[in-house]
Amino acid sequence: MAYSFIGEISQQQLHPQKEDMWIWKHDSSGHYSTKLGYDLIRREVAGADQTSDFVELWKLKILAMSTVFSWRLIRDRIFIHYRVIKD
């Protein structure tokens, strides 16, 4: 990741006459938001196909702890005593 960043930076040209500005390249508007950053990370970690599988789960009108438990159960992220000993 750092190597690709350095590669991108080294290709940029400085323009002293222009005002500095930040551009978020993962959005067509160039603006960053926490939601866009979170969605990008989620796609990178879980993969786009798996992410779409959980959209309906997060929309359910149930307690947040139930939603999180269901997500952990499906993703095999529940840590119990048996599993800790097994690993």
Backbone atoms as SQL, in Angstrom:
CREATE TABLE atoms (id INTEGER PRIMARY KEY, chain TEXT, resi INTEGER, resn TEXT, atom TEXT, x REAL, y REAL, z REAL);
INSERT INTO atoms VALUES
  (1, 'A', 1, 'MET', 'N', 0.816, -1.178, 0.000),
  (2, 'A', 1, 'MET', 'CA', 0.000, 0.000, 0.000),
  (3, 'A', 1, 'MET', 'C', 0.873, 1.260, 0.000),
  (4, 'A', 2, 'ALA', 'N', 1.879, 1.287, 0.857),
  (5, 'A', 2, 'ALA', 'CA', 2.768, 2.451, 0.908),
  (6, 'A', 2, 'ALA', 'C', 3.536, 2.592, -0.402),
  (7, 'A', 3, 'TYR', 'N', 3.925, 1.465, -0.988),
  (8, 'A', 3, 'TYR', 'CA', 4.665, 1.499, -2.242),
  (9, 'A', 3, 'TYR', 'C', 3.819, 2.105, -3.355),
  (10, 'A', 4, 'SER', 'N', 2.540, 1.725, -3.443),
  (11, 'A', 4, 'SER', 'CA', 1.677, 2.281, -4.482),
  (12, 'A', 4, 'SER', 'C', 1.427, 3.767, -4.246),
  (13, 'A', 5, 'PHE', 'N', 1.328, 4.168, -2.966),
  (14, 'A', 5, 'PHE', 'CA', 1.148, 5.586, -2.636),
  (15, 'A', 5, 'PHE', 'C', 2.349, 6.403, -3.112),
  (16, 'A', 6, 'ILE', 'N', 3.535, 5.912, -2.823),
  (17, 'A', 6, 'ILE', 'CA', 4.753, 6.610, -3.240),
  (18, 'A', 6, 'ILE', 'C', 4.816, 6.694, -4.762),
  (19, 'A', 7, 'GLY', 'N', 4.398, 5.625, -5.434),
  (20, 'A', 7, 'GLY', 'CA', 4.374, 5.642, -6.890),
  (21, 'A', 7, 'GLY', 'C', 3.426, 6.689, -7.440),
  (22, 'A', 8, 'GLU', 'N', 2.241, 6.805, -6.827),
  (23, 'A', 8, 'GLU', 'CA', 1.270, 7.806, -7.275),
  (24, 'A', 8, 'GLU', 'C', 1.773, 9.226, -7.009),
  (25, 'A', 9, 'ILE', 'N', 2.348, 9.437, -5.838),
  (26, 'A', 9, 'ILE', 'CA', 2.853, 10.765, -5.473),
  (27, 'A', 9, 'ILE', 'C', 3.988, 11.201, -6.413),
  (28, 'A', 10, 'SER', 'N', 4.873, 10.275, -6.753),
  (29, 'A', 10, 'SER', 'CA', 6.024, 10.637, -7.574),
  (30, 'A', 10, 'SER', 'C', 5.614, 11.033, -8.992),
  (31, 'A', 11, 'GLN', 'N', 4.419, 10.643, -9.426),
  (32, 'A', 11, 'GLN', 'CA', 3.945, 10.983, -10.761),
  (33, 'A', 11, 'GLN', 'C', 3.232, 12.338, -10.813),
  (34, 'A', 12, 'GLN', 'N', 2.995, 12.951, -9.679),
  (35, 'A', 12, 'GLN', 'CA', 2.262, 14.217, -9.622),
  (36, 'A', 12, 'GLN', 'C', 3.188, 15.397, -9.918),
  (37, 'A', 13, 'GLN', 'N', 2.621, 16.393, -10.553),
  (38, 'A', 13, 'GLN', 'CA', 3.362, 17.617, -10.831),
  (39, 'A', 13, 'GLN', 'C', 2.856, 18.731, -9.921),
  (40, 'A', 14, 'LEU', 'N', 3.764, 19.575, -9.463),
  (41, 'A', 14, 'LEU', 'CA', 3.388, 20.694, -8.617),
  (42, 'A', 14, 'LEU', 'C', 2.994, 21.887, -9.485),
  (43, 'A', 15, 'HIS', 'N', 1.929, 22.569, -9.073),
  (44, 'A', 15, 'HIS', 'CA', 1.453, 23.764, -9.766),
  (45, 'A', 15, 'HIS', 'C', 1.333, 24.883, -8.736),
  (46, 'A', 16, 'PRO', 'N', 2.392, 25.687, -8.562),
  (47, 'A', 16, 'PRO', 'CA', 2.375, 26.730, -7.527),
  (48, 'A', 16, 'PRO', 'C', 1.269, 27.768, -7.718),
  (49, 'A', 17, 'GLN', 'N', 0.749, 27.934, -8.917),
  (50, 'A', 17, 'GLN', 'CA', -0.283, 28.927, -9.164),
  (51, 'A', 17, 'GLN', 'C', -1.668, 28.457, -8.724),
  (52, 'A', 18, 'LYS', 'N', -1.845, 27.174, -8.514),
  (53, 'A', 18, 'LYS', 'CA', -3.159, 26.624, -8.157),
  (54, 'A', 18, 'LYS', 'C', -3.268, 26.392, -6.658),
  (55, 'A', 19, 'GLU', 'N', -4.495, 26.488, -6.170),
  (56, 'A', 19, 'GLU', 'CA', -4.765, 26.245, -4.753),
  (57, 'A', 19, 'GLU', 'C', -4.714, 24.739, -4.461),
  (58, 'A', 20, 'ASP', 'N', -4.149, 24.377, -3.304),
  (59, 'A', 20, 'ASP', 'CA', -4.118, 22.978, -2.894),
  (60, 'A', 20, 'ASP', 'C', -5.524, 22.512, -2.535),
  (61, 'A', 21, 'MET', 'N', -5.831, 21.257, -2.854),
  (62, 'A', 21, 'MET', 'CA', -7.126, 20.689, -2.476),
  (63, 'A', 21, 'MET', 'C', -7.020, 19.177, -2.386),
  (64, 'A', 22, 'TRP', 'N', -7.867, 18.620, -1.543),
  (65, 'A', 22, 'TRP', 'CA', -7.923, 17.174, -1.364),
  (66, 'A', 22, 'TRP', 'C', -8.997, 16.613, -2.289),
  (67, 'A', 23, 'ILE', 'N', -8.688, 15.480, -2.929),
  (68, 'A', 23, 'ILE', 'CA', -9.662, 14.807, -3.788),
  (69, 'A', 23, 'ILE', 'C', -9.685, 13.334, -3.402),
  (70, 'A', 24, 'TRP', 'N', -10.888, 12.831, -3.094),
  (71, 'A', 24, 'TRP', 'CA', -11.087, 11.422, -2.753),
  (72, 'A', 24, 'TRP', 'C', -11.336, 10.682, -4.052),
  (73, 'A', 25, 'LYS', 'N', -10.347, 9.891, -4.496),
  (74, 'A', 25, 'LYS', 'CA', -10.429, 9.266, -5.811),
  (75, 'A', 25, 'LYS', 'C', -11.436, 8.118, -5.883),
  (76, 'A', 26, 'HIS', 'N', -11.965, 7.686, -4.745),
  (77, 'A', 26, 'HIS', 'CA', -12.913, 6.575, -4.742),
  (78, 'A', 26, 'HIS', 'C', -14.359, 7.041, -4.868),
  (79, 'A', 27, 'ASP', 'N', -14.570, 8.334, -5.103),
  (80, 'A', 27, 'ASP', 'CA', -15.909, 8.875, -5.295),
  (81, 'A', 27, 'ASP', 'C', -15.879, 9.837, -6.478),
  (82, 'A', 28, 'SER', 'N', -16.895, 9.786, -7.330),
  (83, 'A', 28, 'SER', 'CA', -16.903, 10.613, -8.535),
  (84, 'A', 28, 'SER', 'C', -16.908, 12.111, -8.225),
  (85, 'A', 29, 'SER', 'N', -17.475, 12.495, -7.072),
  (86, 'A', 29, 'SER', 'CA', -17.500, 13.917, -6.709),
  (87, 'A', 29, 'SER', 'C', -16.156, 14.390, -6.155),
  (88, 'A', 30, 'GLY', 'N', -15.309, 13.458, -5.731),
  (89, 'A', 30, 'GLY', 'CA', -14.026, 13.811, -5.147),
  (90, 'A', 30, 'GLY', 'C', -14.081, 14.134, -3.673),
  (91, 'A', 31, 'HIS', 'N', -15.273, 14.048, -3.080),
  (92, 'A', 31, 'HIS', 'CA', -15.448, 14.358, -1.661),
  (93, 'A', 31, 'HIS', 'C', -15.382, 13.079, -0.831),
  (94, 'A', 32, 'TYR', 'N', -14.806, 13.206, 0.363),
  (95, 'A', 32, 'TYR', 'CA', -14.709, 12.079, 1.291),
  (96, 'A', 32, 'TYR', 'C', -15.796, 12.177, 2.344),
  (97, 'A', 33, 'SER', 'N', -16.331, 11.015, 2.718),
  (98, 'A', 33, 'SER', 'CA', -17.211, 10.936, 3.880),
  (99, 'A', 33, 'SER', 'C', -16.859, 9.665, 4.640),
  (100, 'A', 34, 'THR', 'N', -17.198, 9.641, 5.896),
  (101, 'A', 34, 'THR', 'CA', -16.914, 8.463, 6.712),
  (102, 'A', 34, 'THR', 'C', -17.615, 7.243, 6.139),
  (103, 'A', 35, 'LYS', 'N', -18.846, 7.408, 5.681),
  (104, 'A', 35, 'LYS', 'CA', -19.602, 6.289, 5.096),
  (105, 'A', 35, 'LYS', 'C', -18.880, 5.728, 3.869),
  (106, 'A', 36, 'LEU', 'N', -18.386, 6.621, 2.992),
  (107, 'A', 36, 'LEU', 'CA', -17.667, 6.153, 1.809),
  (108, 'A', 36, 'LEU', 'C', -16.389, 5.410, 2.198),
  (109, 'A', 37, 'GLY', 'N', -15.676, 5.918, 3.189),
  (110, 'A', 37, 'GLY', 'CA', -14.473, 5.238, 3.663),
  (111, 'A', 37, 'GLY', 'C', -14.789, 3.872, 4.244),
  (112, 'A', 38, 'TYR', 'N', -15.847, 3.802, 5.055),
  (113, 'A', 38, 'TYR', 'CA', -16.257, 2.535, 5.652),
  (114, 'A', 38, 'TYR', 'C', -16.673, 1.543, 4.576),
  (115, 'A', 39, 'ASP', 'N', -17.460, 2.003, 3.596),
  (116, 'A', 39, 'ASP', 'CA', -17.895, 1.115, 2.514),
  (117, 'A', 39, 'ASP', 'C', -16.712, 0.580, 1.720),
  (118, 'A', 40, 'LEU', 'N', -15.717, 1.431, 1.484),
  (119, 'A', 40, 'LEU', 'CA', -14.524, 0.997, 0.762),
  (120, 'A', 40, 'LEU', 'C', -13.783, -0.090, 1.537),
  (121, 'A', 41, 'ILE', 'N', -13.595, 0.136, 2.821),
  (122, 'A', 41, 'ILE', 'CA', -12.914, -0.860, 3.653),
  (123, 'A', 41, 'ILE', 'C', -13.706, -2.160, 3.689),
  (124, 'A', 42, 'ARG', 'N', -15.009, -2.055, 3.843),
  (125, 'A', 42, 'ARG', 'CA', -15.861, -3.253, 3.901),
  (126, 'A', 42, 'ARG', 'C', -15.771, -4.049, 2.602),
  (127, 'A', 43, 'ARG', 'N', -15.761, -3.362, 1.471),
  (128, 'A', 43, 'ARG', 'CA', -15.635, -4.069, 0.186),
  (129, 'A', 43, 'ARG', 'C', -14.276, -4.736, 0.070),
  (130, 'A', 44, 'GLU', 'N', -13.233, -4.055, 0.508),
  (131, 'A', 44, 'GLU', 'CA', -11.879, -4.608, 0.432),
  (132, 'A', 44, 'GLU', 'C', -11.732, -5.849, 1.307),
  (133, 'A', 45, 'VAL', 'N', -12.272, -5.785, 2.506),
  (134, 'A', 45, 'VAL', 'CA', -12.114, -6.879, 3.463),
  (135, 'A', 45, 'VAL', 'C', -13.042, -8.043, 3.147),
  (136, 'A', 46, 'ALA', 'N', -14.305, -7.748, 2.916),
  (137, 'A', 46, 'ALA', 'CA', -15.296, -8.813, 2.760),
  (138, 'A', 46, 'ALA', 'C', -15.513, -9.217, 1.314),
  (139, 'A', 47, 'GLY', 'N', -15.160, -8.388, 0.380),
  (140, 'A', 47, 'GLY', 'CA', -15.445, -8.669, -1.020),
  (141, 'A', 47, 'GLY', 'C', -16.838, -8.156, -1.357),
  (142, 'A', 48, 'ALA', 'N', -17.008, -7.667, -2.562),
  (143, 'A', 48, 'ALA', 'CA', -18.272, -7.037, -2.952),
  (144, 'A', 48, 'ALA', 'C', -19.445, -8.005, -2.888),
  (145, 'A', 49, 'ASP', 'N', -19.245, -9.257, -3.271),
  (146, 'A', 49, 'ASP', 'CA', -20.347, -10.220, -3.268),
  (147, 'A', 49, 'ASP', 'C', -20.839, -10.504, -1.860),
  (148, 'A', 50, 'GLN', 'N', -19.927, -10.692, -0.919),
  (149, 'A', 50, 'GLN', 'CA', -20.318, -10.983, 0.451),
  (150, 'A', 50, 'GLN', 'C', -20.986, -9.797, 1.105),
  (151, 'A', 51, 'THR', 'N', -20.564, -8.599, 0.779),
  (152, 'A', 51, 'THR', 'CA', -21.144, -7.398, 1.370),
  (153, 'A', 51, 'THR', 'C', -22.623, -7.308, 1.035),
  (154, 'A', 52, 'SER', 'N', -22.987, -7.578, -0.210),
  (155, 'A', 52, 'SER', 'CA', -24.381, -7.466, -0.620),
  (156, 'A', 52, 'SER', 'C', -25.257, -8.515, 0.071),
  (157, 'A', 53, 'ASP', 'N', -24.666, -9.614, 0.495),
  (158, 'A', 53, 'ASP', 'CA', -25.437, -10.654, 1.184),
  (159, 'A', 53, 'ASP', 'C', -25.967, -10.175, 2.529),
  (160, 'A', 54, 'PHE', 'N', -25.315, -9.208, 3.141),
  (161, 'A', 54, 'PHE', 'CA', -25.690, -8.774, 4.480),
  (162, 'A', 54, 'PHE', 'C', -26.546, -7.509, 4.507),
  (163, 'A', 55, 'VAL', 'N', -26.846, -6.949, 3.354),
  (164, 'A', 55, 'VAL', 'CA', -27.639, -5.720, 3.303),
  (165, 'A', 55, 'VAL', 'C', -28.985, -5.923, 3.978),
  (166, 'A', 56, 'GLU', 'N', -29.664, -7.000, 3.664),
  (167, 'A', 56, 'GLU', 'CA', -30.982, -7.266, 4.246),
  (168, 'A', 56, 'GLU', 'C', -30.886, -7.512, 5.750),
  (169, 'A', 57, 'LEU', 'N', -29.838, -8.155, 6.177),
  (170, 'A', 57, 'LEU', 'CA', -29.661, -8.410, 7.609),
  (171, 'A', 57, 'LEU', 'C', -29.596, -7.099, 8.382),
  (172, 'A', 58, 'TRP', 'N', -28.846, -6.125, 7.877),
  (173, 'A', 58, 'TRP', 'CA', -28.693, -4.850, 8.579),
  (174, 'A', 58, 'TRP', 'C', -29.964, -4.013, 8.543),
  (175, 'A', 59, 'LYS', 'N', -30.862, -4.285, 7.586),
  (176, 'A', 59, 'LYS', 'CA', -32.116, -3.530, 7.482),
  (177, 'A', 59, 'LYS', 'C', -33.210, -4.062, 8.412),
  (178, 'A', 60, 'LEU', 'N', -33.032, -5.247, 8.990),
  (179, 'A', 60, 'LEU', 'CA', -34.056, -5.832, 9.848),
  (180, 'A', 60, 'LEU', 'C', -34.342, -4.946, 11.052),
  (181, 'A', 61, 'LYS', 'N', -35.592, -4.891, 11.445),
  (182, 'A', 61, 'LYS', 'CA', -36.008, -4.084, 12.606),
  (183, 'A', 61, 'LYS', 'C', -35.907, -4.941, 13.865),
  (184, 'A', 62, 'ILE', 'N', -34.682, -5.278, 14.252),
  (185, 'A', 62, 'ILE', 'CA', -34.436, -6.068, 15.461),
  (186, 'A', 62, 'ILE', 'C', -33.367, -5.356, 16.282),
  (187, 'A', 63, 'LEU', 'N', -33.171, -5.821, 17.490),
  (188, 'A', 63, 'LEU', 'CA', -32.150, -5.233, 18.349),
  (189, 'A', 63, 'LEU', 'C', -30.778, -5.304, 17.679),
  (190, 'A', 64, 'ALA', 'N', -29.999, -4.255, 17.872),
  (191, 'A', 64, 'ALA', 'CA', -28.669, -4.199, 17.264),
  (192, 'A', 64, 'ALA', 'C', -27.810, -5.392, 17.694),
  (193, 'A', 65, 'MET', 'N', -27.921, -5.773, 18.983),
  (194, 'A', 65, 'MET', 'CA', -27.110, -6.900, 19.445),
  (195, 'A', 65, 'MET', 'C', -27.502, -8.197, 18.734),
  (196, 'A', 66, 'SER', 'N', -28.763, -8.326, 18.348),
  (197, 'A', 66, 'SER', 'CA', -29.216, -9.516, 17.604),
  (198, 'A', 66, 'SER', 'C', -28.656, -9.503, 16.190),
  (199, 'A', 67, 'THR', 'N', -28.631, -8.322, 15.585),
  (200, 'A', 67, 'THR', 'CA', -28.074, -8.201, 14.238),
  (201, 'A', 67, 'THR', 'C', -26.585, -8.533, 14.244),
  (202, 'A', 68, 'VAL', 'N', -25.872, -7.985, 15.199),
  (203, 'A', 68, 'VAL', 'CA', -24.427, -8.234, 15.287),
  (204, 'A', 68, 'VAL', 'C', -24.165, -9.717, 15.556),
  (205, 'A', 69, 'PHE', 'N', -24.948, -10.308, 16.455),
  (206, 'A', 69, 'PHE', 'CA', -24.770, -11.736, 16.737),
  (207, 'A', 69, 'PHE', 'C', -25.007, -12.558, 15.474),
  (208, 'A', 70, 'SER', 'N', -26.056, -12.236, 14.727),
  (209, 'A', 70, 'SER', 'CA', -26.362, -12.970, 13.491),
  (210, 'A', 70, 'SER', 'C', -25.230, -12.833, 12.488),
  (211, 'A', 71, 'TRP', 'N', -24.717, -11.610, 12.352),
  (212, 'A', 71, 'TRP', 'CA', -23.608, -11.378, 11.431),
  (213, 'A', 71, 'TRP', 'C', -22.391, -12.198, 11.844),
  (214, 'A', 72, 'ARG', 'N', -22.081, -12.189, 13.149),
  (215, 'A', 72, 'ARG', 'CA', -20.935, -12.962, 13.638),
  (216, 'A', 72, 'ARG', 'C', -21.143, -14.457, 13.432),
  (217, 'A', 73, 'LEU', 'N', -22.351, -14.920, 13.643),
  (218, 'A', 73, 'LEU', 'CA', -22.659, -16.344, 13.460),
  (219, 'A', 73, 'LEU', 'C', -22.443, -16.753, 12.007),
  (220, 'A', 74, 'ILE', 'N', -22.971, -15.955, 11.084),
  (221, 'A', 74, 'ILE', 'CA', -22.837, -16.267, 9.658),
  (222, 'A', 74, 'ILE', 'C', -21.383, -16.198, 9.210),
  (223, 'A', 75, 'ARG', 'N', -20.624, -15.218, 9.724),
  (224, 'A', 75, 'ARG', 'CA', -19.235, -15.040, 9.330),
  (225, 'A', 75, 'ARG', 'C', -18.260, -15.898, 10.139),
  (226, 'A', 76, 'ASP', 'N', -18.791, -16.751, 11.017),
  (227, 'A', 76, 'ASP', 'CA', -17.969, -17.609, 11.872),
  (228, 'A', 76, 'ASP', 'C', -17.008, -16.786, 12.716),
  (229, 'A', 77, 'ARG', 'N', -17.556, -15.752, 13.365),
  (230, 'A', 77, 'ARG', 'CA', -16.759, -14.851, 14.199),
  (231, 'A', 77, 'ARG', 'C', -17.164, -14.922, 15.671),
  (232, 'A', 78, 'ILE', 'N', -17.786, -16.004, 16.071),
  (233, 'A', 78, 'ILE', 'CA', -18.181, -16.158, 17.475),
  (234, 'A', 78, 'ILE', 'C', -17.090, -16.935, 18.190),
  (235, 'A', 79, 'PHE', 'N', -16.538, -16.317, 19.219),
  (236, 'A', 79, 'PHE', 'CA', -15.467, -16.942, 19.970),
  (237, 'A', 79, 'PHE', 'C', -16.048, -17.535, 21.252),
  (238, 'A', 80, 'ILE', 'N', -15.954, -18.817, 21.346),
  (239, 'A', 80, 'ILE', 'CA', -16.434, -19.504, 22.538),
  (240, 'A', 80, 'ILE', 'C', -15.286, -20.316, 23.122),
  (241, 'A', 81, 'HIS', 'N', -15.491, -20.761, 24.331),
  (242, 'A', 81, 'HIS', 'CA', -14.439, -21.505, 25.025),
  (243, 'A', 81, 'HIS', 'C', -13.951, -22.698, 24.215),
  (244, 'A', 82, 'TYR', 'N', -14.854, -23.454, 23.615),
  (245, 'A', 82, 'TYR', 'CA', -14.469, -24.631, 22.840),
  (246, 'A', 82, 'TYR', 'C', -13.562, -24.233, 21.678),
  (247, 'A', 83, 'ARG', 'N', -13.915, -23.190, 20.987),
  (248, 'A', 83, 'ARG', 'CA', -13.149, -22.771, 19.842),
  (249, 'A', 83, 'ARG', 'C', -11.762, -22.282, 20.237),
  (250, 'A', 84, 'VAL', 'N', -11.662, -21.567, 21.329),
  (251, 'A', 84, 'VAL', 'CA', -10.370, -21.069, 21.793),
  (252, 'A', 84, 'VAL', 'C', -9.456, -22.241, 22.124),
  (253, 'A', 85, 'ILE', 'N', -9.998, -23.251, 22.805),
  (254, 'A', 85, 'ILE', 'CA', -9.181, -24.432, 23.141),
  (255, 'A', 85, 'ILE', 'C', -8.793, -25.192, 21.890),
  (256, 'A', 86, 'LYS', 'N', -9.733, -25.340, 20.933),
  (257, 'A', 86, 'LYS', 'CA', -9.492, -26.082, 19.700),
  (258, 'A', 86, 'LYS', 'C', -8.361, -25.478, 18.883),
  (259, 'A', 87, 'ASP', 'N', -8.353, -24.128, 18.786),
  (260, 'A', 87, 'ASP', 'CA', -7.322, -23.455, 17.980),
  (261, 'A', 87, 'ASP', 'C', -6.018, -23.463, 18.732);
